[in-house]
Amino acid sequence: MRHPELREILVPRENATRETVRAFLGARGVADAEGRTLTLLACVDGLVFDRLVGGGGVLRDEIAGLVAAALRST
């Protein structure tokens, strides 16, 4: 984020995916659905990036685990 040319493309934006995830979490009574949405999407992005760099695919169970964690109350 120290590089202005990267900051513009890396800043989270409002989009259909974010709206869908926020609605999904909110409908399930997750407190701070917005915060959990940002965290969940950052984790998914990180997992996908890891697999792009290291090879391999993202397993359904890995995504399911991230979603389950987002749904847990703190």
C-alpha positions as a Markdown table, in Angstrom:
| # | Residue | x | y | z |
|---|---|---|---|---|
| 1 | Met | 0.0 | 0.0 | 0.0 |
| 2 | Arg | 3.0 | 2.3 | 0.1 |
| 3 | His | 3.1 | 2.4 | -3.7 |
| 4 | Pro | 0.4 | 4.8 | -5.0 |
| 5 | Glu | 0.1 | 2.9 | -8.3 |
| 6 | Leu | -0.8 | -0.3 | -6.5 |
| 7 | Arg | -3.0 | 1.3 | -3.8 |
| 8 | Glu | -5.7 | 2.1 | -6.4 |
| 9 | Ile | -6.1 | -1.5 | -7.5 |
| 10 | Leu | -5.8 | -3.1 | -4.1 |
| 11 | Val | -8.2 | -1.0 | -2.1 |
| 12 | Pro | -11.4 | -3.0 | -1.5 |
| 13 | Arg | -14.3 | -1.8 | -3.6 |
| 14 | Glu | -18.1 | -2.2 | -3.4 |
| 15 | Asn | -19.1 | -4.8 | -5.9 |
| 16 | Ala | -21.7 | -7.5 | -6.5 |
| 17 | Thr | -19.6 | -10.2 | -4.7 |
| 18 | Arg | -19.2 | -8.0 | -1.6 |
| 19 | Glu | -22.9 | -7.2 | -1.6 |
| 20 | Thr | -23.8 | -10.9 | -1.9 |
| 21 | Val | -21.5 | -12.0 | 0.9 |
| 22 | Arg | -22.6 | -9.2 | 3.2 |
| 23 | Ala | -26.3 | -10.2 | 2.6 |
| 24 | Phe | -25.5 | -13.8 | 3.1 |
| 25 | Leu | -23.8 | -13.1 | 6.5 |
| 26 | Gly | -26.4 | -10.6 | 7.5 |
| 27 | Ala | -29.3 | -13.0 | 6.8 |
| 28 | Arg | -27.7 | -15.5 | 9.1 |
| 29 | Gly | -27.5 | -13.0 | 12.0 |
| 30 | Val | -23.7 | -12.4 | 11.9 |
| 31 | Ala | -22.8 | -9.3 | 13.9 |
| 32 | Asp | -20.7 | -6.8 | 12.0 |
| 33 | Ala | -21.6 | -8.4 | 8.6 |
| 34 | Glu | -19.6 | -5.7 | 6.8 |
| 35 | Gly | -16.4 | -6.4 | 8.8 |
| 36 | Arg | -16.8 | -10.1 | 8.5 |
| 37 | Thr | -17.4 | -9.7 | 4.7 |
| 38 | Leu | -14.1 | -7.9 | 4.3 |
| 39 | Thr | -12.2 | -10.5 | 6.4 |
| 40 | Leu | -13.8 | -13.4 | 4.6 |
| 41 | Leu | -13.1 | -12.0 | 1.1 |
| 42 | Ala | -9.5 | -11.2 | 2.1 |
| 43 | Cys | -9.0 | -14.8 | 3.3 |
| 44 | Val | -10.5 | -16.2 | 0.0 |
| 45 | Asp | -8.3 | -13.8 | -2.0 |
| 46 | Gly | -5.3 | -14.9 | -0.1 |
| 47 | Leu | -6.1 | -18.6 | -0.6 |
| 48 | Val | -6.6 | -18.1 | -4.3 |
| 49 | Phe | -3.4 | -16.1 | -4.6 |
| 50 | Asp | -1.5 | -18.8 | -2.7 |
| 51 | Arg | -2.7 | -21.4 | -5.1 |
| 52 | Leu | -2.0 | -19.3 | -8.2 |
| 53 | Val | 1.6 | -18.8 | -7.0 |
| 54 | Gly | 2.2 | -22.2 | -5.5 |
| 55 | Gly | 0.1 | -24.3 | -7.9 |
| 56 | Gly | -2.9 | -26.5 | -7.1 |
| 57 | Gly | -6.5 | -25.8 | -6.8 |
| 58 | Val | -8.7 | -24.4 | -4.0 |
| 59 | Leu | -10.6 | -27.2 | -2.4 |
| 60 | Arg | -14.3 | -26.8 | -1.6 |
| 61 | Asp | -13.6 | -27.8 | 2.0 |
| 62 | Glu | -11.1 | -24.9 | 2.4 |
| 63 | Ile | -13.7 | -22.4 | 1.3 |
| 64 | Ala | -16.4 | -24.1 | 3.5 |
| 65 | Gly | -14.0 | -23.7 | 6.4 |
| 66 | Leu | -13.6 | -20.0 | 5.8 |
| 67 | Val | -17.3 | -19.5 | 5.5 |
| 68 | Ala | -17.9 | -21.5 | 8.7 |
| 69 | Ala | -15.4 | -19.3 | 10.6 |
| 70 | Ala | -17.1 | -16.2 | 9.3 |
| 71 | Leu | -20.5 | -17.5 | 10.6 |
| 72 | Arg | -19.2 | -18.3 | 14.1 |
| 73 | Ser | -20.0 | -15.8 | 16.9 |
| 74 | Thr | -17.0 | -14.4 | 18.7 |
